[in-house]
Amino acid sequence: MATLMSPYLAARAELGALGPLPVAAQVALRVAYEVSLWAHRARSRKALRALDAHLLDDIGMTRAQAHMEACKRAWWP
């Protein structure tokens, strides 16, 4: 999540340097961030689903743990 939070904070700081953001812009920026986060989670969970037993062992997960994580919806943390 830290990799996604940094661009969000950078964009907010850059836009904030222009002056206070209108409420609609703040909401739009937050929505864009959340959608990006959901897309990142969906890609990560899809990749996790494709890992074989050897790679799961390398990251310290069992097949059951990987399955539980991969089955979560994108909006679930």
N, C-alpha and C positions, 0 to 999 in steps of 0.2 A: 504494500500500500504506500510505502514511503516514496517509491518511484513515481506513483501517480499524484501524490500530494504535492511534490515539489513543483511540477508544471502549473498546477492549480494555484499555488501560492505565488509563483512567479507572475502568472497572468494577472492575478488579482492585484499584486503590487504595481505592476506596470499600468494597469487601468486605473488604479487608485492614485497614482502619481498625477493623473490628469485632473484630479479633484474627486470629491465624494461621488460614488456611483449611485445612480438612481436605483430605487428598490427593484424595478423590473430587470435592470441589468444584473443586479446581485442575484436575483432568482434565476435568471437565464444562465449565469455563470455556474451556479450551484447545480442546476439541472444537467448542464453539459458535463460537469465533473462526475456526477453520479452515474450518468449513462456511460461515460468512459470507464468508470470503475466496474460497472456491471459487465461491459464487454471484455475487460481484462480478466475478470473472474471466470467468465464463460470460456474464454480461450484457454486459461490455465487449467480449468477442470476438464476440458476436452483433451488436453495434452496428458493430464494425469490418467485419464481413462485408457490412453493408448500405451502406457508404460508396461513393460513386461516385469516379471517377478524379480529378475536381477536388478533392474533399475529401481524398483520399489524398495528393494533391500538396501540399495545404496543411499536412498534418502530416509531410510528408517521407517518405512510404512509397510503395513501388511496389505494384502489384497482387499480385505474387508474394510480397512480404514480408507484406502484409496477409493473404494466403491462408495462408501458413505459420503466422502467429500465430493466426488464427481457427480453424485446424484442431487446435490444441493442446487437450488435455483440460483441464478446469477445475482439476485438482489439479497440473498442470504449471506451474511459475512462468514 
